[in-house]
Amino acid sequence: MGPGCSAGFALETHPHAYRHWRFHVEPPLATLTLAVDEDSPFVPGYKLKLNSYDLGVDIELADAVARLRFEHPDVRAVIVTGGLDRVFCAGANIRMLAASAHGFKVNFCKYTNETRLAMEDASAHSGQHYIAACNGTTAGGGYELALACEEIYLVDDGNSSVSLPEVPLLGVLPGTGGLTRVVDKRKVRRDLADVFATLAEGVKGKRAVEWGLVDGLLPRSRFQEAVRERALAAAARETRPKGPGIQLEALAPEVTAGAVRYRHVALDLNHAGRTADLTVEAGPGYAPLRAFREIDDALLRLRFHYPEIGLVMLKTRGDLDMVRQADEALYDNRQDWLAHETLLLMARTLRRLDLTARSLFAAVEEGSCFAGSLLELALAADRTYMLRDAAGAVRLAASPLNGGCLPMTHGLSRLQARFLADPARAAAVAAARQPFDTEAALAAGLVTAAADEIDLEDELRVAVEERVSLSPDALTGMEANLRFAGAENSDSKIFGRLSAWQNWIFSRPNATGERGALTLYGKPERPQFNWPRT
Amino acid sequence: MGPGCSAGFALETHPHAYRHWRFHVEPPLATLTLAVDEDSPFVPGYKLKLNSYDLGVDIELADAVARLRFEHPDVRAVIVTGGLDRVFCAGANIRMLAASAHGFKVNFCKYTNETRLAMEDASAHSGQHYIAACNGTTAGGGYELALACEEIYLVDDGNSSVSLPEVPLLGVLPGTGGLTRVVDKRKVRRDLADVFATLAEGVKGKRAVEWGLVDGLLPRSRFQEAVRERALAAAARETRPKGPGIQLEALAPEVTAGAVRYRHVALDLNHAGRTADLTVEAGPGYAPLRAFREIDDALLRLRFHYPEIGLVMLKTRGDLDMVRQADEALYDNRQDWLAHETLLLMARTLRRLDLTARSLFAAVEEGSCFAGSLLELALAADRTYMLRDAAGAVRLAASPLNGGCLPMTHGLSRLQARFLADPARAAAVAAARQPFDTEAALAAGLVTAAADEIDLEDELRVAVEERVSLSPDALTGMEANLRFAGAENSDSKIFGRLSAWQNWIFSRPNATGERGALTLYGKPERPQFNWPRT
């Protein structure tokens, strides 16, 4: 057991409750200052020294990034800096990592990766440019945090360096996107990246600039001022009108032993069967922004609090046409900042779903409303089962949002990834304005199987029982391969290539065994490696 | 310990010595018939039942694929079929896998993957089209073998199926490209692929055709004849003149405790230091085809026989101009079948180098000849160190082969991957007709560091000692990420995404623990899984 096994913590927070970040808004700039309270670890057992982070620190960062988009749309550049003297950030807390169970480590890294991608998404698509102001030591996950920013400036004090000391000091990878972003995003020459990633002390000064590890050195004497100038220059590139902001209200789900309930969403847990139903209800007052924020929160709770749930049945209830109309309104207003931000949030939530290491089945039943953005839930599922009703009342429907507004991590729409063999079919489904009844959905390739009521219940029961009886590790690996057909990009390489290698390394004695490097970090003993290369 | 730890077996063979494959050539067709001798396992301890394979079987297949290209260029289509009644191939032998050490499993899978890619390379580039004639049970690695063929035909006997039962029966992945080829190469819809890869009994008949798992069903009564028609049709598409073939002579290296020596290549082992020198000597009589075959064999010996060697120093000795001239002759004659095949072989060898899980440094010293195709060795290295000599006699040189004739697994040239940030530089280096002395090589970004003789020796010694002191697992993960900057394709996803997940799964108790599914396969006990999803 390790951190994260404590039951039921909330994944949402608010700037008023931050312990580790200072949240300062002064449009067009905002500044996120990391000043970790070392005595407030997320679970007891370690001190958060040197601005090192744990899940609690990253939950605050994710919250800040989200609030800046919705509550402060007049912010055009965001400075990320360190609030401790001569320390930007020392990365993930090693004692926390060493004490954590394998599953928590993997989940923690996935979450921090998603937060970094949300920052890049904001720089690329929300007109909020992230600038890393590395005021001192920028090590490991600290440099990975900087790498997620659009520009990186390092203080020129003759001492401060950027570094990725994971390989030489800990025997693990810079797995929060570090290796990928160095060579794929910043396009650092691979041999220089090799030297850099094996040099515990890192690289400083002009060399860091020459190698492309940072975008500039700024003098200590006027560091803040010089960073501010860069940030204002980035902000000045954004001229689209935005605002005023809206408040992201608390989700505050009702949590019981058997369920997590939100306004539009419910996660119903069948602990004995190791399954859960994730149901989205699009009734009167349905608001996509709220609904997708709730889905997002439910997915995080599922990941952190209910690791034994092996399968999630995705369900919807409500009015197909209403969902479609809500989608169309978003699509028609997509030039408007708020509709645009809502679409970006929906896309991030769906990507979080794709990356959730649980089997996903969708059940299309009577009264369901898998239309457009909610159809994406079914398209994200590993399999979709649809009721064949005599009346033809059970239907799926596309909306303009299925045409590419909600891309997967690797850049394809879910329809494109589904119909790789027939791209025209992806386009035809996205353009369809008529709903698909069961026969039409089968013919179009949108569902895996269909049956009438009695047979469907039986078929689903058998399929679910079989699924949750299989090796959870094999399923995770299988799903990670089948879900992302087609190309890869830098983002998907982080989850597909980098994370998979990191997971392997986390499970190897050379890192996490009794004499492994991660286990022994900070202790007097030297790690003992088993030398054969694999 | 497991298979593969037996010392010093050869990686080369000859059709006369095959125990498991029948090699029949009748231009324009060839037929490779798998008829595994179950009593001839590669190492004692298991029976190769039901045409299951081990390393010995795959070494023969790799040899057959190579010989067909060079010795039988008049072959235009290759039928791969099973020689046992109602059995095509049951995949990798499970008892062998279960008894193997982790490192051997990983190496075995890498080798079989490379053999499958060599078949695809022959279909795509050598005008030898591989046709799988699945005459019966086609399971697991057996179906993965079929997937590596351009066309797959299944016997229509009401019983024979194709299947990937690894996830449901063994708790591991179809890791020899299976998952990737199903959705990326054959573009099977992901939900159907999900059903298929969890269905132990597989899919047969019309459903296999409808789902895109096979290209056709052929009646049992005239199966061979119908396959032959398809193969002749594929052969008829190839009209380029080729031949006559050349003999691939035996490499037969001289192996001692401290070295493996070939005609042009030597692998000198420093067991105590856990390093090796891989030296290519381009002296009089230098023949690129022979030299690259030797490099390939040396790499395989390194992988299987010397797992504790952590770092390989890549060296060359000889005449820079002569290497360049040999390259130019190949390039100028690249329309000729033999030059074309030689280039393809050189490219495959260099890809084997990129995928070798050892740290690779290159040392550019006096008398070295890193030109063109041999420059690729330095470009494949994680770092390159170059001597700065007073006379300017130490030089590197490009040749036309650096311009894209020898692509990496992910499709880029090594220069393109190196200079992702500046594609024009990759083109400029490839086009350069003047050699690069040390200063020019540094300026062009071709080497990592340069120093004069005394300093270089010192710098190299320190760098090597540091490198081999680091966690071997972390280095493998780091190198697998830094070496493949830029895009991914289906081939590179097999090694980057699929293999990395498989390695993780192989190291998990749910597969290989005492009660893991792989361990218990074929035994009366049921596996016991640790349920949390990760």
Interface residues (C-beta under 8 A of the other chain):
Chain A: H102 G103 V106 N107 E166 V167 P168 L170 G171 V172 L173 L179 T180 V182 V183 D184 R186 K187 V188 R189 R190 D191 L192 A193 D194 V195 A197 T198 G212 R274 P307 E308 I309 G310 A357 R358 A381 D382 R383 T384 A417 R418 F419 L420 A421 G445 V447 T448 E466 R467 L470 S471 P472 D473 A474 L475 T476 G477 M478 E479 A480 N481 L482 R483 F484 A485 G486 A487 E488 N489 K493 G496 R497 L498 A500 W501 Q502 N503 W504 I505 S507 R508 N510 A511 A517 P527 F529 N530 W531 P532 R533 T534
Chain B: H102 G103 V106 N107 E166 V167 P168 L170 G171 V172 L173 L179 T180 V182 V183 D184 R186 K187 V188 R189 R190 D191 L192 A193 D194 V195 A197 T198 G212 R274 P307 E308 I309 G310 A357 R358 A381 D382 R383 T384 A417 R418 F419 L420 A421 G445 V447 T448 E466 R467 L470 S471 P472 D473 A474 L475 T476 G477 M478 E479 A480 N481 L482 R483 F484 A485 G486 A487 E488 N489 K493 G496 R497 L498 A500 W501 Q502 N503 W504 I505 S507 R508 N510 A511 A517 P527 F529 N530 W531 P532 R533 T534
